[in-house]
Amino acid sequence: MDDQNKNLILATALSALVILVWVTFFPPQTPPPTTQGNQQTTSAPAASQPADTAQAPAAPTAAGSKAVTPNLTTTAQETRDKALAKTKRIRIETPRLSGSISLMGGRIDDLELNDYHTEIDPKSPKVTLLSPAGGPGAYYALYGWAPVGKLDYADVPGANTQWKVEKGNTLTADTPVTLVWDNGKGLTFRRTISVDDNYMFSVRQTVTNNGASPLKVAPYGIIARHGDPKVAGFYILHEGVVASADGKLIEITYKKLKKRDPLQDEPGVGEAHDIGKAGWIGFTDKYWMTTLIPENGQKFKSVAKYLPQASIYQTDVRMPIMTVEPGKTASVKTMLFAGAKEYETIRHYQDNLGIVQFIDSIDWGWFFFLTKPIFQVLHFMNKVLGNMGWAIISLTILIKALMFPLAYKSYVSMARMKELQPEIEKLKERVGEDKQKLQQEMMKLYKEKKVNPAAGCLPILLQIPIFFSLYKVIFVTIELYHAPFILWIKDLSAPDPTSILNLFGLLPWDAPGHGSALGILSLGVLPILLGISMWLQQKLNPAPADKMQAQIFAWMPWVFMFMLGRFPSGLVLYWIANNTITFTQQYIILRSQGAKPDVFGNIISSFKRKPKDDKTARK
């Protein structure tokens, strides 16, 4: 077995092994069914804290309105519409958002993203981010004040407070709205809500003390999710609580949060964080996020917990106790991000609003030192070319250009290895069965001829982390969501929609779904092109004389074709472009070194009938 083929088999087998392990241990999982938790009819507040300005009293739970259980004849949209109709509302209308604010609790609980749809068809429903309590998938932001000392929860606004509109009928990017509530005991609460052109709300809460004695209150903000949220279910993707605390990024999955005892774990380091400068906390999905962000310099405590009695996941932002003197007004401002995790938008908020680590809310993964620059280049090329598919191809060309010096040395080494084959065969005849002597003589020959037998592995090995980093980028970044390429590729974040089982749409039946038994065989055009590109790359060299090697080489392209067939189209496109450029580079470099790859001849020989061995012939 010659060392050139050994190296190529080793590198190819290692690549296949890594990808196989990846697919085996990181498979897509079936999302758990969304369940609507039974909500309590009354809030269950924690005990008031001492009147210490350094303390942040516990906020009440988000439970407060009775859930509506849908029946078999009621669609999820109808149930949601009924929940919306139960309360008076203020419309939200901006270029990128639409929805409403409930006057019960002053909740921001109805939000759709105007620029994103659930399907590629622009006529399909818009992506719904926030939904009201009482409907399916309740998910909303709630604000209020925790009472301290003489005050009780009936004296401060909470989840069921009926607010009145003091100013504004519709929330737009140019017109904020103000809500007001008087507790009838000398305190007047106001809440002014504004929103920018993208996804950032600003909520200013004020309280005016019209009484004769000072009173103490502590403001808070809550994001609540009822039931078990639908998740993509990929281990390489974080979905759940995401926060920044003391300069550290914190991620807690729904599963881990559900296992914690909120009464026992809440004061712990992993649950609550005292921040002196800046931070934020909320929930993240694959492409969307809702996050509470106090003003820079505002001390606060961030808390994440699960309320099993109401089936609610909750994140809190709690500010310190404020003493409001008679005739005075206290106020606090909190921002709320509710929208798509767009790179440009989030980076703008980080740079211009000073939101520390906000760009890290995008799940860059452990290999962020590769995924971030890869995405930045991909994003730049997309802006220049106006098409993410061509941007992926351009990125592939750039990567191959950067790796060309190493590839050149590798292919030159492979050409020299071919030149040494006659001398290696002579060595084998001279030393016979003495394998140790053969290895010593071969290493001596490599050293004399200045040939590195391992050089052929390096380019392939370096492709593995780049491949996984690009896979991560394509999988988690919203910039590839429903991004078209050409012809039938309408979504680079999804697998190739065509199928060989219906002749790519020519036959009058649909291809089997990805989760069916035949789904694995439902290969599209891109996966088939991937297999062909790998097969042609193999034909730069004759088939190995060893039968086992020859069989491995014969099957490898088609194994990869099926393994990568259900990967995102953008990733398969990268692999095809990479194979094509690699084939071209290797062919030109081998020719420059005097080698003459007979690609056509190698293809013909692979289809020739193999001669029978002697034993078979004698029979």
LONUNU-297173 format. One record per residue (C-alpha): x, y, z. Coordinates in Angstrom, 2 decimals. Example, Ala and Ser with C-alpha at 12.3 -4.5 7.8 and 13.67 -1.06 7.14 Angstrom:
2
SITE       u       v       w
SITE   12.30   -4.50    7.80
SITE   13.67   -1.06    7.14
# end
This chain:
619
SITE       u       v       w
SITE    0.00    0.00    0.00
SITE    1.71    3.26   -1.06
SITE    1.90    6.17    1.39
SITE    0.11    8.59   -0.89
SITE   -3.02    6.45   -0.85
SITE   -2.60    5.83    2.87
SITE   -2.64    9.57    3.52
SITE   -5.61   10.21    1.29
SITE   -7.60    7.36    2.84
SITE   -6.68    8.49    6.34
SITE   -7.74   12.09    5.71
SITE  -10.93   11.12    3.89
SITE  -11.88    8.52    6.49
SITE  -11.24   11.01    9.30
SITE  -13.45   13.59    7.61
SITE  -16.18   11.00    7.19
SITE  -15.82    9.85   10.79
SITE  -16.12   13.37   12.19
SITE  -19.18   14.15   10.10
SITE  -20.75   10.80   10.98
SITE  -20.19   11.42   14.68
SITE  -21.64   14.92   14.26
SITE  -24.79   13.64   12.58
SITE  -25.13   10.82   15.12
SITE  -24.78   12.90   18.28
SITE  -26.33   16.16   17.03
SITE  -29.44   14.96   15.17
SITE  -32.57   17.11   14.85
SITE  -34.97   16.19   17.59
SITE  -38.73   16.24   17.47
SITE  -39.91   19.42   19.24
SITE  -41.96   18.69   22.34
SITE  -45.63   19.53   22.09
SITE  -46.51   22.99   23.31
SITE  -48.62   22.81   26.44
SITE  -50.59   25.64   27.91
SITE  -50.07   25.84   31.64
SITE  -52.94   26.44   34.04
SITE  -52.48   29.92   35.39
SITE  -53.39   31.08   38.83
SITE  -56.21   33.55   39.22
SITE  -54.22   35.58   41.73
SITE  -50.60   36.58   41.92
SITE  -48.29   34.80   44.32
SITE  -45.83   37.47   45.42
SITE  -42.83   36.81   47.55
SITE  -42.43   38.43   50.95
SITE  -41.35   42.07   51.04
SITE  -37.71   42.79   51.68
SITE  -36.27   45.16   54.28
SITE  -36.14   48.82   53.33
SITE  -32.52   48.67   52.22
SITE  -31.61   50.63   49.08
SITE  -29.04   48.01   48.16
SITE  -31.72   45.31   47.99
SITE  -33.95   44.44   45.03
SITE  -37.20   42.88   46.31
SITE  -38.62   39.88   44.54
SITE  -41.06   40.64   41.74
SITE  -44.43   38.88   41.70
SITE  -45.01   35.98   39.35
SITE  -46.46   36.57   35.92
SITE  -49.47   34.34   36.64
SITE  -52.62   36.33   36.85
SITE  -55.20   35.50   34.19
SITE  -57.11   32.31   33.67
SITE  -56.03   30.25   30.67
SITE  -58.41   29.44   27.86
SITE  -58.34   25.76   26.89
SITE  -58.92   25.39   23.12
SITE  -61.38   22.73   21.97
SITE  -61.06   20.47   18.95
SITE  -63.10   22.81   16.73
SITE  -61.07   25.92   17.59
SITE  -57.84   26.72   15.77
SITE  -54.82   28.16   17.56
SITE  -55.33   31.46   15.73
SITE  -58.97   31.64   16.81
SITE  -57.98   30.96   20.42
SITE  -55.31   33.66   20.21
SITE  -57.80   36.10   18.70
SITE  -60.25   35.42   21.55
SITE  -57.52   36.07   24.12
SITE  -56.66   39.36   22.40
SITE  -60.30   40.41   22.33
SITE  -60.76   39.95   26.10
SITE  -58.91   43.19   26.96
SITE  -58.84   46.76   25.71
SITE  -55.73   47.48   23.67
SITE  -53.47   50.09   22.10
SITE  -52.23   49.35   18.60
SITE  -48.51   49.00   17.73
SITE  -47.70   50.06   14.18
SITE  -44.11   50.53   13.03
SITE  -42.35   49.66    9.74
SITE  -41.09   46.39   11.23
SITE  -43.57   45.55   14.00
SITE  -47.30   45.24   14.39
SITE  -49.41   44.22   17.36
SITE  -50.91   45.75   20.49
SITE  -50.49   46.50   24.20
SITE  -53.03   45.18   26.68
SITE  -54.41   47.73   29.16
SITE  -54.78   44.88   31.66
SITE  -51.38   44.87   33.29
SITE  -50.02   47.17   30.60
SITE  -48.49   44.08   28.98
SITE  -46.65   44.08   25.68
SITE  -48.18   40.77   24.62
SITE  -49.07   40.94   20.95
SITE  -46.25   41.31   18.45
SITE  -45.68   40.22   14.86
SITE  -42.54   40.75   12.75
SITE  -43.55   42.42    9.50
SITE  -40.41   41.40    7.58
SITE  -40.54   37.68    8.36
SITE  -43.01   34.97    7.38
SITE  -43.47   31.41    8.55
SITE  -43.00   30.10    4.98
SITE  -41.11   31.25    1.90
SITE  -44.39   32.40    0.36
SITE  -44.75   36.13    1.17
SITE  -48.49   35.55    1.56
SITE  -47.91   33.13    4.44
SITE  -48.55   34.36    8.02
SITE  -46.07   36.70    9.63
SITE  -43.85   35.39   12.40
SITE  -45.61   35.86   15.74
SITE  -43.21   36.67   18.56
SITE  -45.39   37.64   21.55
SITE  -48.85   36.34   22.45
SITE  -51.32   37.09   25.26
SITE  -52.04   35.04   28.35
SITE  -55.09   32.88   27.81
SITE  -54.03   31.88   24.29
SITE  -51.63   29.26   22.95
SITE  -47.93   29.89   23.53
SITE  -48.44   32.90   25.82
SITE  -45.28   35.04   25.80
SITE  -45.16   38.64   26.96
SITE  -43.39   41.43   28.84
SITE  -44.85   42.79   32.07
SITE  -43.75   45.71   34.27
SITE  -44.65   46.90   37.75
SITE  -43.55   47.93   41.24
SITE  -42.92   45.71   44.26
SITE  -44.28   47.14   47.56
SITE  -42.00   47.68   50.55
SITE  -42.85   48.47   54.17
SITE  -46.33   49.93   54.61
SITE  -47.50   49.15   51.09
SITE  -49.19   45.95   49.94
SITE  -49.48   44.41   46.46
SITE  -52.97   45.92   46.14
SITE  -51.34   49.36   46.38
SITE  -49.05   48.93   43.36
SITE  -49.71   47.98   39.70
SITE  -49.36   44.31   38.78
SITE  -50.42   41.67   36.28
SITE  -54.17   42.44   36.52
SITE  -54.10   46.22   36.93
SITE  -56.51   48.03   34.58
SITE  -54.58   50.97   33.16
SITE  -56.05   53.99   31.41
SITE  -54.66   55.75   28.35
SITE  -53.41   59.21   29.25
SITE  -51.70   60.06   25.97
SITE  -51.59   58.48   22.51
SITE  -53.89   56.08   20.73
SITE  -51.35   54.11   18.67
SITE  -47.70   53.35   19.43
SITE  -45.51   54.20   16.45
SITE  -41.84   55.00   16.00
SITE  -42.74   58.71   16.25
SITE  -45.56   58.69   18.82
SITE  -45.10   57.15   22.30
SITE  -48.05   56.29   24.50
SITE  -48.56   56.93   28.23
SITE  -50.66   54.81   30.57
SITE  -51.80   55.95   34.05
SITE  -53.19   54.26   37.17
SITE  -54.15   55.84   40.50
SITE  -54.27   53.49   43.49
SITE  -56.71   55.74   45.32
SITE  -54.32   55.99   48.31
SITE  -52.11   58.86   47.20
SITE  -49.92   57.14   44.59
SITE  -50.18   57.79   40.85
SITE  -48.30   55.47   38.50
SITE  -47.49   56.24   34.87
SITE  -45.88   54.15   32.16
SITE  -44.57   55.74   28.97
SITE  -43.78   53.31   26.15
SITE  -41.88   54.21   22.98
SITE  -40.30   52.16   20.17
SITE  -37.71   52.82   17.47
SITE  -37.70   51.86   13.78
SITE  -36.44   48.35   14.54
SITE  -37.09   46.22   17.63
SITE  -36.18   48.28   20.70
SITE  -38.89   49.44   23.11
SITE  -38.25   51.94   25.92
SITE  -40.44   51.72   29.01
SITE  -40.28   54.55   31.56
SITE  -42.12   53.89   34.83
SITE  -42.89   56.75   37.21
SITE  -44.62   56.99   40.56
SITE  -45.82   60.23   42.17
SITE  -46.40   60.38   45.92
SITE  -49.36   62.65   46.63
SITE  -49.55   61.56   50.29
SITE  -48.12   63.03   53.46
SITE  -45.44   60.44   54.27
SITE  -42.55   58.89   52.32
SITE  -43.18   55.50   50.73
SITE  -40.88   52.79   49.37
SITE  -41.30   50.83   46.15
SITE  -39.02   48.81   43.84
SITE  -39.54   48.64   40.05
SITE  -39.22   45.42   38.07
SITE  -39.64   44.00   34.58
SITE  -40.70   40.46   33.67
SITE  -40.63   38.33   30.53
SITE  -42.87   35.27   30.85
SITE  -43.37   32.21   28.64
SITE  -46.26   29.85   29.39
SITE  -45.93   26.14   28.72
SITE  -43.01   24.44   26.99
SITE  -41.81   26.57   24.06
SITE  -41.30   24.97   20.66
SITE  -37.58   24.62   20.00
SITE  -35.49   23.51   17.02
SITE  -33.98   20.77   19.17
SITE  -30.40   20.88   17.88
SITE  -27.63   20.43   20.42
SITE  -25.44   22.91   18.58
SITE  -28.05   25.63   19.11
SITE  -28.86   27.28   22.44
SITE  -32.52   28.07   23.07
SITE  -33.71   29.28   26.46
SITE  -32.47   31.93   28.88
SITE  -29.67   34.15   27.63
SITE  -28.11   36.89   29.74
SITE  -25.04   39.03   30.26
SITE  -23.87   39.47   33.84
SITE  -20.60   40.97   35.04
SITE  -19.15   40.67   31.54
SITE  -20.02   36.97   31.25
SITE  -22.47   35.39   28.89
SITE  -24.98   33.10   30.65
SITE  -27.05   30.45   28.87
SITE  -29.62   28.22   30.60
SITE  -31.74   25.76   28.64
SITE  -35.43   25.30   29.38
SITE  -34.69   21.77   30.53
SITE  -32.12   22.88   33.10
SITE  -34.26   25.78   34.28
SITE  -37.20   23.45   34.78
SITE  -35.18   21.26   37.16
SITE  -34.41   24.12   39.52
SITE  -36.40   24.92   42.64
SITE  -37.28   28.63   42.28
SITE  -37.51   29.16   46.04
SITE  -34.22   27.41   46.76
SITE  -32.13   28.37   43.73
SITE  -33.22   31.96   43.16
SITE  -30.59   33.58   45.42
SITE  -27.85   31.34   43.99
SITE  -25.03   32.48   41.75
SITE  -26.44   30.60   38.77
SITE  -29.87   32.18   39.12
SITE  -29.56   35.76   40.32
SITE  -26.88   38.28   39.42
SITE  -26.24   41.70   40.96
SITE  -25.03   44.04   38.23
SITE  -23.35   47.36   38.90
SITE  -22.79   48.63   35.36
SITE  -24.60   46.89   32.51
SITE  -26.31   43.66   31.64
SITE  -29.46   42.11   30.23
SITE  -31.58   38.96   30.43
SITE  -34.32   37.29   28.42
SITE  -35.27   34.37   26.20
SITE  -33.74   33.46   22.88
SITE  -35.02   31.23   20.09
SITE  -33.12   30.21   16.98
SITE  -33.83   33.46   15.13
SITE  -35.83   35.61   17.59
SITE  -35.20   37.07   21.04
SITE  -36.95   39.02   23.79
SITE  -34.65   40.72   26.28
SITE  -34.94   43.13   29.24
SITE  -32.17   45.76   29.31
SITE  -31.85   48.26   32.19
SITE  -30.12   51.56   31.55
SITE  -26.34   51.60   31.79
SITE  -25.26   52.37   35.33
SITE  -28.58   51.22   36.80
SITE  -28.02   48.62   39.50
SITE  -30.29   45.64   39.14
SITE  -30.64   41.94   39.83
SITE  -31.39   39.50   37.02
SITE  -33.27   36.30   37.85
SITE  -34.36   33.28   35.80
SITE  -36.82   30.72   37.18
SITE  -39.51   28.19   36.34
SITE  -42.88   28.26   38.12
SITE  -44.18   24.68   38.10
SITE  -47.55   25.56   39.62
SITE  -48.37   27.71   36.59
SITE  -46.02   26.15   33.99
SITE  -44.30   29.49   33.36
SITE  -40.70   30.24   32.51
SITE  -39.83   33.69   33.80
SITE  -36.92   36.13   33.71
SITE  -36.90   39.18   35.98
SITE  -35.02   42.45   36.13
SITE  -35.31   43.91   39.64
SITE  -34.17   47.41   40.52
SITE  -33.26   48.64   44.03
SITE  -35.81   50.11   46.42
SITE  -36.74   53.75   45.82
SITE  -37.93   56.10   48.55
SITE  -40.53   58.55   47.20
SITE  -40.91   61.63   49.34
SITE  -44.28   63.44   49.61
SITE  -44.92   65.57   46.51
SITE  -42.04   63.95   44.64
SITE  -41.83   61.61   41.61
SITE  -39.47   58.69   41.10
SITE  -38.82   57.12   37.72
SITE  -36.84   54.32   36.08
SITE  -36.26   53.42   32.45
SITE  -35.88   49.91   31.02
SITE  -35.42   48.85   27.40
SITE  -37.03   45.81   25.81
SITE  -35.63   44.16   22.71
SITE  -38.27   42.06   20.94
SITE  -37.44   41.00   17.42
SITE  -35.14   39.20   15.02
SITE  -31.49   38.55   15.88
SITE  -30.16   40.47   12.89
SITE  -26.42   41.01   13.02
SITE  -26.48   44.64   11.88
SITE  -29.36   45.59   14.16
SITE  -27.92   43.96   17.28
SITE  -24.45   45.35   16.60
SITE  -25.99   48.83   16.23
SITE  -27.61   48.54   19.66
SITE  -24.38   47.27   21.19
SITE  -22.28   50.08   19.70
SITE  -24.71   52.97   20.05
SITE  -26.62   52.10   23.22
SITE  -23.70   50.53   25.06
SITE  -25.39   47.15   25.55
SITE  -22.46   45.00   26.62
SITE  -22.02   41.65   24.79
SITE  -25.29   42.07   22.95
SITE  -23.80   40.68   19.73
SITE  -23.11   37.45   21.64
SITE  -26.85   36.85   21.93
SITE  -26.31   35.28   18.50
SITE  -25.12   31.75   19.27
SITE  -21.60   31.76   17.82
SITE  -20.66   28.61   19.72
SITE  -17.34   27.47   21.19
SITE  -15.51   28.19   17.93
SITE  -16.55   31.86   17.94
SITE  -13.04   32.80   16.83
SITE  -13.90   31.10   13.52
SITE  -17.67   31.57   13.26
SITE  -17.60   35.34   13.82
SITE  -15.04   36.21   11.12
SITE  -16.59   33.68    8.71
SITE  -19.99   35.30    9.14
SITE  -18.58   38.84    8.88
SITE  -16.94   38.01    5.55
SITE  -20.07   36.20    4.36
SITE  -22.25   39.13    5.42
SITE  -19.99   41.64    3.65
SITE  -19.97   39.63    0.43
SITE  -23.74   39.26    0.59
SITE  -24.10   43.05    0.77
SITE  -21.75   43.46   -2.20
SITE  -23.20   40.68   -4.38
SITE  -26.81   40.85   -3.21
SITE  -27.15   37.05   -3.04
SITE  -26.16   34.80   -0.16
SITE  -25.50   31.82   -2.45
SITE  -22.91   33.72   -4.48
SITE  -21.52   35.05   -1.20
SITE  -20.95   31.44   -0.03
SITE  -19.16   30.62   -3.28
SITE  -17.05   33.78   -2.96
SITE  -16.19   32.88    0.62
SITE  -15.11   29.43   -0.56
SITE  -12.82   30.99   -3.16
SITE  -11.32   33.28   -0.52
SITE  -10.70   30.38    1.89
SITE   -9.06   28.34   -0.86
SITE   -6.91   31.33   -1.82
SITE   -5.72   31.75    1.78
SITE   -4.93   28.04    2.00
SITE   -3.28   27.88   -1.43
SITE    0.35   27.96   -0.18
SITE   -0.33   24.94    2.01
SITE   -2.30   23.22   -0.75
SITE    0.53   23.86   -3.21
SITE    3.08   22.20   -0.93
SITE    0.68   19.31   -0.36
SITE    0.05   18.64   -4.05
SITE    3.73   19.04   -4.92
SITE    4.50   16.47   -2.24
SITE    1.87   14.15   -3.75
SITE    3.47   14.53   -7.20
SITE    6.89   13.69   -5.79
SITE    5.44   10.71   -3.98
SITE    4.29    9.39   -7.34
SITE    7.82    9.77   -8.69
SITE    9.11    7.69   -5.79
SITE    6.76    4.76   -6.39
SITE    9.24    2.78   -8.56
SITE   11.96    3.13   -5.89
SITE    9.48    2.14   -3.14
SITE    8.55   -0.99   -5.11
SITE   12.25   -1.89   -5.39
SITE   12.62   -1.44   -1.62
SITE    9.71   -3.81   -1.03
SITE   11.33   -6.47   -3.22
SITE   14.70   -6.05   -1.49
SITE   13.57   -6.19    2.15
SITE   10.84   -8.79    1.65
SITE    8.52   -9.28    4.65
SITE   10.62   -7.24    7.09
SITE    8.12   -4.40    7.70
SITE   10.29   -2.59   10.23
SITE   13.23   -2.56    7.79
SITE   10.89   -1.34    5.03
SITE    9.65    1.58    7.13
SITE   13.19    2.60    8.03
SITE   14.32    2.50    4.40
SITE   11.24    4.44    3.25
SITE   11.75    7.18    5.87
SITE   15.38    7.41    4.77
SITE   14.27    7.76    1.15
SITE   11.70   10.46    2.06
SITE   14.38   12.40    3.91
SITE   16.83   12.21    1.01
SITE   14.21   13.34   -1.53
SITE   12.76   15.96    0.88
SITE    9.24   14.55    0.68
SITE    6.69   14.78    3.52
SITE    4.27   11.83    3.26
SITE    1.82   13.48    5.69
SITE    1.56   16.74    3.72
SITE   -1.44   15.50    1.75
SITE   -3.58   15.26    4.90
SITE   -3.25   18.86    6.08
SITE   -5.56   20.65    3.61
SITE   -8.36   18.13    4.27
SITE   -7.86   18.27    8.04
SITE   -8.00   22.07    8.03
SITE  -11.29   21.91    6.15
SITE  -13.00   20.14    9.07
SITE  -13.16   23.10   11.55
SITE  -14.03   25.46    8.67
SITE  -16.80   23.09    7.59
SITE  -18.32   22.92   11.08
SITE  -17.95   26.68   11.64
SITE  -19.72   27.43    8.38
SITE  -22.41   24.88    9.30
SITE  -22.92   26.73   12.59
SITE  -23.13   30.09   10.81
SITE  -25.61   28.82    8.22
SITE  -27.72   27.13   10.89
SITE  -28.02   29.93   13.47
SITE  -27.83   33.27   11.62
SITE  -31.08   34.77   10.43
SITE  -29.41   36.31    7.38
SITE  -29.74   32.91    5.66
SITE  -33.36   32.45    6.74
SITE  -35.40   32.11    3.51
SITE  -32.39   33.47    1.58
SITE  -32.70   32.39   -2.09
SITE  -29.90   31.39   -4.45
SITE  -30.90   30.55   -8.03
SITE  -33.53   28.46   -9.78
SITE  -35.14   25.99   -7.34
SITE  -33.06   26.94   -4.26
SITE  -35.34   29.37   -2.44
SITE  -33.99   28.88    1.10
SITE  -30.29   28.30    1.75
SITE  -30.98   27.47    5.41
SITE  -33.10   24.45    4.41
SITE  -32.24   21.20    2.57
SITE  -32.56   20.99   -1.21
SITE  -36.34   20.70   -1.80
SITE  -36.03   18.60   -4.98
SITE  -36.12   14.80   -4.90
SITE  -34.89   12.00   -7.10
SITE  -37.95    9.95   -6.06
SITE  -40.28   12.15   -8.14
SITE  -37.68   13.00  -10.79
SITE  -37.21   16.43   -9.25
SITE  -40.86   17.40   -9.59
SITE  -41.56   15.91  -13.03
SITE  -43.70   13.09  -11.64
SITE  -47.15   13.94  -10.18
SITE  -46.51   13.08   -6.54
SITE  -44.74   14.65   -3.62
SITE  -41.43   13.39   -2.31
SITE  -41.52   11.66    1.10
SITE  -40.92   13.84    4.13
SITE  -37.51   14.14    5.74
SITE  -38.60   12.16    8.76
SITE  -39.98    9.19    6.81
SITE  -38.17    5.94    6.05
SITE  -37.73    6.92    2.41
SITE  -36.73   10.47    3.33
SITE  -33.06    9.45    3.45
SITE  -33.28    8.39   -0.20
SITE  -35.02   11.61   -1.18
SITE  -31.91   13.28   -2.56
SITE  -32.07   16.58   -4.38
SITE  -29.93   18.04   -7.14
SITE  -27.32   19.65   -4.86
SITE  -26.49   16.46   -2.89
SITE  -26.13   14.54   -6.17
SITE  -23.79   17.23   -7.52
SITE  -21.83   16.92   -4.28
SITE  -21.36   13.18   -4.79
SITE  -20.30   13.69   -8.41
SITE  -17.79   16.41   -7.48
SITE  -16.17   14.13   -4.89
SITE  -16.13   11.22   -7.36
SITE  -14.40   13.33  -10.03
SITE  -11.86   14.54   -7.50
SITE  -10.99   10.90   -6.79
SITE  -10.35   10.26  -10.48
SITE   -7.30   12.49  -10.47
SITE   -5.47    9.36   -9.32
SITE   -5.77    5.73  -10.46
SITE   -7.69    3.37   -8.20
SITE   -5.46    1.76   -5.53
SITE   -4.20   -1.74   -6.28
SITE   -5.34   -2.90   -2.86
SITE   -8.93   -4.16   -3.12
SITE   -9.97   -2.86    0.29
SITE   -8.67    0.62   -0.53
SITE  -10.41    0.53   -3.89
SITE  -13.74   -0.35   -2.27
SITE  -13.42    2.43    0.29
SITE  -12.66    4.94   -2.45
SITE  -15.53    3.69   -4.60
SITE  -18.13    4.12   -1.86
SITE  -16.86    7.28   -0.17
SITE  -18.45    9.93   -2.49
SITE  -21.86    8.29   -2.34
SITE  -21.70    7.85    1.44
SITE  -20.98   11.56    1.76
SITE  -23.79   12.31   -0.68
SITE  -26.35   10.64    1.60
SITE  -24.78   11.93    4.82
SITE  -24.91   15.55    3.70
SITE  -28.09   15.25    1.66
SITE  -30.34   16.67    4.40
SITE  -27.92   19.41    5.45
SITE  -28.77   23.07    4.67
SITE  -28.41   23.89    0.98
SITE  -25.91   26.63    1.77
SITE  -23.54   24.13    3.36
SITE  -23.85   21.65    0.47
SITE  -23.22   24.53   -1.94
SITE  -20.02   25.36   -0.08
SITE  -18.86   21.74   -0.24
SITE  -19.52   21.54   -4.01
SITE  -17.64   24.79   -4.62
SITE  -14.78   23.59   -2.41
SITE  -14.52   20.27   -4.28
SITE  -14.58   22.00   -7.65
SITE  -11.83   24.46   -6.73
SITE   -9.77   21.70   -5.09
SITE  -10.02   19.58   -8.25
SITE   -8.88   22.49  -10.41
SITE   -5.98   23.41   -8.11
SITE   -4.76   19.85   -7.79
SITE   -4.97   19.17  -11.53
SITE   -2.99   22.31  -12.43
SITE   -0.33   21.79   -9.75
SITE    0.18   18.12  -10.63
SITE    0.58   19.06  -14.28
SITE    3.12   21.75  -13.36
SITE    5.20   19.11  -11.56
SITE    5.35   16.82  -14.58
SITE    2.54   14.50  -13.50
SITE   -0.22   13.86  -16.02
SITE   -3.49   12.98  -14.30
SITE   -5.58   10.81  -16.63
SITE   -9.02   11.71  -15.28
SITE  -10.92   10.34  -18.28
SITE   -8.87    7.14  -18.32
SITE   -9.41    6.60  -14.58
SITE  -13.15    7.04  -15.05
SITE  -13.19    4.46  -17.87
SITE  -11.16    1.98  -15.81
SITE  -13.55    2.29  -12.88
SITE  -16.36    0.95  -15.08
SITE  -14.39   -1.96  -16.51
SITE  -15.28   -5.44  -15.37
SITE  -12.82   -6.62  -12.74
SITE  -10.96   -9.89  -13.60
SITE  -11.69  -12.90  -11.44
SITE   -9.00  -14.13   -9.10
SITE   -7.20  -17.42   -9.66
SITE   -9.35  -19.48   -7.29
SITE  -12.55  -18.34   -8.98
SITE  -11.06  -18.97  -12.41
SITE  -10.05  -22.56  -11.49
SITE  -13.59  -23.28  -10.38
# end
